[in-house]
Amino acid sequence: MTGVIEARTSVVLADGRELFYFDDEPGHDRTASDTRSLHRPAGGAELRYDRLTGEPVLVAAHRQTRTVSAAGGDCPLCPSRPGHPTEIPAGDYHVAVFENRFPSLGGPVGGRCEVVSFSSDHDRSFASLSDARWLTIGRAWADRTAALSAVPGVEQVFVFENRGAEVGATLSHPHGQIYAYPYLPPVQAAVLRTARAHRGCLLCSIVEEQVAGPLVVAETEGFVAFVPVAARWPYEVHIVPRGCVPYLTDLDDDDLAELMCLYGDVLRRFEDLFGDGETAYMACWHQPPLNQTDLAHFYVQVFTTRRSADRWKFLASSESGAGAFINDVRPEAAAERLRNVPKPEPR
């Protein structure tokens, strides 16, 4: 299990929300107070169920007023400066995690939504950060996974990043989110159904099948990154532990550092896939529901809806209406292209 994080500071924002600073090393003063006069927006989410499919749907109309596409000078994730307080009171920071001001969860629905800002630098991307910062982010994710898993009623902790307006990111500042679901989302529910039919850890079997072959993109001693044989998206990679590791909290610091470096490498390959460094992507950290570790362990899914330099995949009726995906790129060809993305200059 990951060790105690010494370089962590917690503060309370003006409206009572929690904020946690995670630093690359101890010794930074992050005690600046939030000087805003702030109240949480009224409203809250509703949890409804589709009667035809039985799947849960969140209705969160209050999110219509959330901040969208803020430039660097007005970005709520940049550090606060005189005359311009933001969501992050400190004048500088490494990694900051705070309760979302416009959450899809919480209140009567239960659960919690948190924002994770990867850097104080508005113009960076995850892939361009240092190895030390990648580890700090991994420690923050593990720390919050442990804390959110202890929240009453939470069934799954889901870490994710949307990078790029083309895939729905509302802010360009490098950041992601964590959702602590008070129910089991449809994808994880489907994974568990398949795992039960498999009668054992499904991901362990998949890793055994993918340890060598044309679908592997990159690998380390403890982890392998590969294109799934039935990838839904034009370019999609799964990163899976070679061992049966249920949650991020089950990794020690060395294993976490190894994983985060492989993850950063995969994101860099996605960014540079078409030679412009701007490929939008979604990154999803799928952790099993609480107390369901005998059937599946965690895995990372990274994908883009960009299928060529000037074309994007849109979910038309077959995908959106019927849930029947059609991939325009052969997974083997996608894996070869991702493997051959040129390596960047040493940082």
C-alpha positions as CSV (number, residue, x, y, z in Angstrom):
1,M,0.0,0.0,0.0
2,T,1.2,3.5,-0.7
3,G,3.0,5.2,2.2
4,V,1.8,8.2,4.2
5,I,2.0,11.4,2.2
6,E,4.0,13.9,4.1
7,A,3.7,16.7,1.5
8,R,0.0,17.2,1.9
9,T,-1.8,20.3,3.2
10,S,-5.6,20.6,3.7
11,V,-7.6,23.8,3.8
12,V,-11.2,24.9,3.7
13,L,-12.5,27.1,0.9
14,A,-14.9,30.1,1.6
15,D,-18.0,28.0,1.0
16,G,-16.9,25.1,3.2
17,R,-15.5,22.8,0.5
18,E,-12.3,20.9,1.2
19,L,-9.1,21.4,-0.8
20,F,-6.0,19.3,-0.5
21,Y,-2.5,20.3,-1.8
22,F,-0.1,17.5,-2.7
23,D,3.5,18.6,-3.3
24,D,6.4,16.9,-5.0
25,E,8.4,17.3,-1.7
26,P,7.7,18.6,1.8
27,G,8.4,22.2,2.9
28,H,5.9,24.3,0.9
29,D,3.5,26.7,2.6
30,R,0.0,26.2,1.3
31,T,-1.9,27.8,4.1
32,A,-3.2,30.8,2.2
33,S,-6.9,31.5,3.0
34,D,-9.7,31.8,0.5
35,T,-10.7,35.5,0.4
36,R,-13.8,35.2,-1.7
37,S,-17.3,35.8,-0.5
38,L,-18.7,32.5,-1.8
39,H,-21.8,30.4,-1.5
40,R,-22.4,27.0,-3.0
41,P,-24.8,27.1,-6.0
42,A,-28.4,26.1,-5.1
43,G,-29.7,22.8,-6.5
44,G,-28.4,19.3,-6.6
45,A,-28.4,16.2,-8.7
46,E,-31.2,13.6,-9.1
47,L,-30.6,9.9,-9.6
48,R,-33.1,8.3,-12.0
49,Y,-33.3,5.0,-13.7
50,D,-34.1,4.2,-17.3
51,R,-37.1,1.8,-17.1
52,L,-36.2,0.1,-20.4
53,T,-32.6,-0.7,-19.5
54,G,-32.5,-0.3,-15.8
55,E,-29.4,1.9,-16.1
56,P,-28.9,4.9,-13.7
57,V,-28.9,8.4,-15.1
58,L,-27.9,11.5,-13.2
59,V,-29.9,14.7,-13.8
60,A,-27.8,17.7,-12.8
61,A,-29.4,20.9,-14.2
62,H,-27.5,23.2,-11.9
63,R,-24.3,22.4,-13.8
64,Q,-25.5,24.6,-16.7
65,T,-23.9,27.6,-14.9
66,R,-20.4,26.1,-14.5
67,T,-17.3,27.9,-15.8
68,V,-16.5,27.0,-19.5
69,S,-13.4,27.7,-21.5
70,A,-11.8,30.2,-19.3
71,A,-8.6,31.8,-20.6
72,G,-5.4,31.8,-18.5
73,G,-6.2,35.2,-17.0
74,D,-9.6,34.1,-15.7
75,C,-9.0,30.4,-15.2
76,P,-10.4,29.1,-11.8
77,L,-7.6,26.5,-11.6
78,C,-4.7,28.9,-11.9
79,P,-3.1,30.1,-8.6
80,S,-4.7,33.1,-6.9
81,R,-3.0,36.4,-7.4
82,P,-3.7,39.9,-5.9
83,G,-7.1,41.1,-7.1
84,H,-7.9,37.7,-8.7
85,P,-8.8,34.9,-6.2
86,T,-9.5,31.5,-7.7
87,E,-10.5,28.1,-6.6
88,I,-6.9,27.6,-5.4
89,P,-5.9,30.2,-2.7
90,A,-2.2,29.6,-2.8
91,G,0.1,31.7,-5.1
92,D,1.7,28.5,-6.4
93,Y,1.1,24.8,-6.1
94,H,2.1,21.4,-7.5
95,V,-1.1,19.3,-7.3
96,A,-4.5,20.5,-5.9
97,V,-7.6,18.5,-5.2
98,F,-10.9,20.1,-4.2
99,E,-14.6,19.4,-4.1
100,N,-16.2,20.4,-7.3
101,R,-18.3,23.6,-7.0
102,F,-20.8,22.3,-9.5
103,P,-21.0,18.6,-8.7
104,S,-22.9,15.9,-10.4
105,L,-23.0,13.9,-7.2
106,G,-23.5,14.7,-3.5
107,G,-26.4,15.9,-1.5
108,P,-29.4,13.6,-1.4
109,V,-27.9,11.5,-4.2
110,G,-24.8,10.7,-2.2
111,G,-21.3,10.3,-3.4
112,R,-18.8,13.1,-4.2
113,C,-17.1,14.9,-7.1
114,E,-13.6,16.2,-6.8
115,V,-11.4,18.2,-9.3
116,V,-7.7,17.4,-9.6
117,S,-5.4,20.1,-11.0
118,F,-2.2,18.6,-12.2
119,S,-0.1,21.8,-12.2
120,S,-0.2,25.5,-11.5
121,D,1.0,26.1,-15.1
122,H,-2.1,26.8,-17.3
123,D,-0.3,25.9,-20.5
124,R,1.1,22.4,-19.6
125,S,-0.3,19.0,-20.3
126,F,-0.1,15.9,-18.2
127,A,2.3,14.3,-20.7
128,S,4.7,17.2,-20.5
129,L,5.1,17.1,-16.7
130,S,8.1,15.6,-14.8
131,D,8.3,12.0,-13.5
132,A,8.3,13.5,-10.0
133,R,5.0,15.2,-10.7
134,W,3.5,12.1,-12.2
135,L,4.2,10.3,-9.0
136,T,2.7,13.1,-6.9
137,I,-0.5,12.9,-9.0
138,G,-0.5,9.1,-8.5
139,R,-0.1,9.6,-4.8
140,A,-3.0,12.1,-4.8
141,W,-5.2,9.7,-6.7
142,A,-4.4,6.8,-4.3
143,D,-4.9,9.1,-1.2
144,R,-8.3,10.2,-2.5
145,T,-9.3,6.7,-3.5
146,A,-8.8,5.6,0.1
147,A,-10.7,8.6,1.5
148,L,-13.6,8.4,-0.9
149,S,-13.9,4.6,-0.5
150,A,-14.6,5.3,3.2
151,V,-17.6,7.6,2.4
152,P,-20.8,5.9,3.4
153,G,-22.8,4.6,0.4
154,V,-19.9,4.9,-2.1
155,E,-19.7,1.9,-4.4
156,Q,-16.9,2.8,-6.9
157,V,-14.2,5.5,-7.1
158,F,-13.5,6.6,-10.7
159,V,-10.6,8.8,-11.7
160,F,-10.6,10.4,-15.1
161,E,-9.3,13.2,-17.4
162,N,-10.9,14.8,-20.5
163,R,-8.2,16.6,-22.4
164,G,-9.3,18.9,-25.3
165,A,-12.5,20.7,-26.2
166,E,-13.2,18.0,-28.9
167,V,-13.9,15.4,-26.1
168,G,-15.8,17.8,-23.8
169,A,-13.2,19.4,-21.6
170,T,-14.7,22.7,-20.4
171,L,-11.3,24.1,-19.1
172,S,-8.0,23.9,-20.9
173,H,-6.0,24.0,-17.7
174,P,-4.4,20.5,-17.1
175,H,-6.8,18.8,-14.8
176,G,-9.0,15.7,-14.2
177,Q,-11.7,14.6,-11.8
178,I,-12.7,11.9,-9.4
179,Y,-16.2,10.7,-9.0
180,A,-17.2,8.6,-6.0
181,Y,-20.4,6.9,-7.3
182,P,-23.1,5.8,-4.8
183,Y,-24.2,3.2,-7.4
184,L,-22.4,0.9,-9.8
185,P,-22.0,2.6,-13.3
186,P,-23.0,0.5,-16.3
187,V,-19.5,-0.2,-17.6
188,Q,-18.3,-1.6,-14.3
189,A,-21.5,-3.5,-13.9
190,A,-21.0,-5.1,-17.3
191,V,-17.4,-6.0,-16.5
192,L,-18.6,-7.8,-13.3
193,R,-21.2,-9.7,-15.2
194,T,-18.6,-11.0,-17.7
195,A,-16.1,-11.7,-14.9
196,R,-18.7,-13.8,-13.0
197,A,-19.3,-15.9,-16.2
198,H,-15.5,-16.3,-16.5
199,R,-15.3,-17.5,-12.9
200,G,-12.1,-15.8,-11.9
201,C,-10.2,-12.6,-12.4
202,L,-11.0,-11.6,-16.0
203,L,-8.2,-9.1,-16.3
204,C,-5.6,-11.6,-15.2
205,S,-6.6,-13.8,-18.1
206,I,-6.6,-10.9,-20.5
207,V,-3.1,-9.9,-19.5
208,E,-1.9,-13.5,-20.0
209,E,-3.2,-13.3,-23.6
210,Q,-1.7,-9.8,-24.3
211,V,1.9,-10.2,-22.8
212,A,3.2,-10.6,-26.3
213,G,1.9,-9.9,-29.8
214,P,1.0,-7.2,-32.2
215,L,-1.4,-5.4,-29.9
216,V,1.2,-4.4,-27.2
217,V,2.1,-0.7,-27.3
218,A,4.5,-0.4,-24.4
219,E,5.3,-2.4,-21.2
220,T,7.3,-2.5,-18.0
221,E,8.2,-5.2,-15.6
222,G,4.9,-4.8,-13.7
223,F,2.5,-3.4,-16.3
224,V,1.5,-3.8,-19.9
225,A,-0.2,-1.3,-22.3
226,F,-2.0,-2.7,-25.2
227,V,-4.8,-2.1,-27.7
228,P,-7.8,-4.3,-26.8
229,V,-8.6,-6.8,-29.5
230,A,-12.2,-5.4,-29.9
231,A,-11.4,-1.7,-29.3
232,R,-14.4,0.5,-29.7
233,W,-12.4,3.7,-30.4
234,P,-10.1,4.5,-33.3
235,Y,-7.1,4.6,-30.9
236,E,-7.6,3.0,-27.5
237,V,-5.1,1.6,-25.0
238,H,-5.6,-0.3,-21.8
239,I,-2.9,-0.3,-19.1
240,V,-3.2,-3.3,-16.8
241,P,-1.0,-4.6,-13.9
242,R,0.6,-8.0,-14.6
243,G,-0.3,-9.0,-11.1
244,C,-3.8,-9.0,-9.6
245,V,-3.8,-5.5,-8.0
246,P,-7.3,-4.4,-7.0
247,Y,-6.9,-0.7,-6.3
248,L,-4.4,2.1,-6.6
249,T,-4.1,2.0,-2.9
250,D,-2.5,-1.5,-3.2
251,L,0.6,-0.2,-5.0
252,D,3.7,0.8,-3.1
253,D,5.6,3.9,-4.1
254,D,8.0,2.1,-6.5
255,D,5.1,0.3,-8.3
256,L,3.1,3.5,-8.4
257,A,6.1,5.4,-9.9
258,E,6.5,2.7,-12.6
259,L,2.8,2.8,-13.4
260,M,2.7,6.6,-13.7
261,C,5.7,6.7,-16.0
262,L,4.1,4.1,-18.3
263,Y,0.9,6.1,-18.2
264,G,2.7,9.3,-19.0
265,D,4.4,7.6,-21.9
266,V,1.0,6.4,-23.3
267,L,-0.5,9.9,-23.0
268,R,2.5,11.3,-24.8
269,R,2.0,8.8,-27.6
270,F,-1.6,9.9,-27.9
271,E,-0.7,13.6,-27.9
272,D,1.8,13.1,-30.7
273,L,-0.2,10.5,-32.7
274,F,-0.8,12.9,-35.6
275,G,2.4,15.0,-35.2
276,D,0.8,18.1,-33.8
277,G,0.9,17.4,-30.1
278,E,-2.8,18.3,-29.8
279,T,-4.8,15.0,-29.9
280,A,-7.6,15.2,-27.5
281,Y,-8.2,12.1,-25.4
282,M,-10.1,10.6,-22.5
283,A,-8.4,8.7,-19.7
284,C,-10.3,6.5,-17.3
285,W,-9.1,4.7,-14.3
286,H,-11.4,1.8,-13.7
287,Q,-11.2,0.5,-10.2
288,P,-13.5,-2.4,-9.0
289,P,-16.5,-1.7,-6.8
290,L,-15.7,-1.9,-3.1
291,N,-15.4,-5.5,-1.8
292,Q,-15.5,-7.0,-5.3
293,T,-11.8,-7.7,-5.8
294,D,-12.0,-11.4,-6.6
295,L,-13.4,-10.9,-10.1
296,A,-11.5,-7.9,-11.4
297,H,-8.7,-5.5,-10.6
298,F,-8.0,-1.9,-11.7
299,Y,-7.1,-1.0,-15.3
300,V,-6.5,2.3,-17.2
301,Q,-8.3,3.1,-20.4
302,V,-7.0,5.8,-22.7
303,F,-8.8,6.6,-26.0
304,T,-9.4,9.3,-28.6
305,T,-12.3,10.0,-30.9
306,R,-9.8,11.3,-33.5
307,R,-9.4,8.8,-36.3
308,S,-7.0,10.7,-38.6
309,A,-5.3,14.0,-38.8
310,D,-8.5,15.8,-40.0
311,R,-11.3,13.4,-39.1
312,W,-13.1,12.5,-35.9
313,K,-15.4,9.6,-34.9
314,F,-18.9,10.8,-34.0
315,L,-21.3,8.5,-32.2
316,A,-24.1,8.1,-34.7
317,S,-27.3,6.0,-34.4
318,S,-25.6,2.6,-34.3
319,E,-23.4,3.6,-31.3
320,S,-25.5,6.2,-29.5
321,G,-28.9,4.5,-30.1
322,A,-28.2,0.8,-30.3
323,G,-24.9,0.7,-28.4
324,A,-23.3,-1.2,-31.3
325,F,-19.9,0.2,-31.9
326,I,-18.2,0.2,-35.3
327,N,-14.5,0.9,-35.3
328,D,-12.9,2.5,-38.5
329,V,-9.3,1.5,-37.5
330,R,-8.0,-2.0,-37.1
331,P,-6.7,-2.5,-33.6
332,E,-3.5,-4.0,-34.9
333,A,-2.9,-1.0,-37.1
334,A,-3.6,1.3,-34.2
335,A,-1.2,-0.5,-31.9
336,E,1.6,-0.3,-34.6
337,R,1.0,3.4,-35.1
338,L,1.1,4.1,-31.3
339,R,4.3,2.0,-30.9
340,N,6.0,4.0,-33.6
341,V,5.2,7.5,-32.3
342,P,8.7,9.2,-32.2
343,K,10.2,9.6,-28.7
344,P,10.5,13.2,-27.5
345,E,13.8,14.9,-26.6
346,P,14.9,14.1,-23.0
347,R,13.3,16.5,-20.5
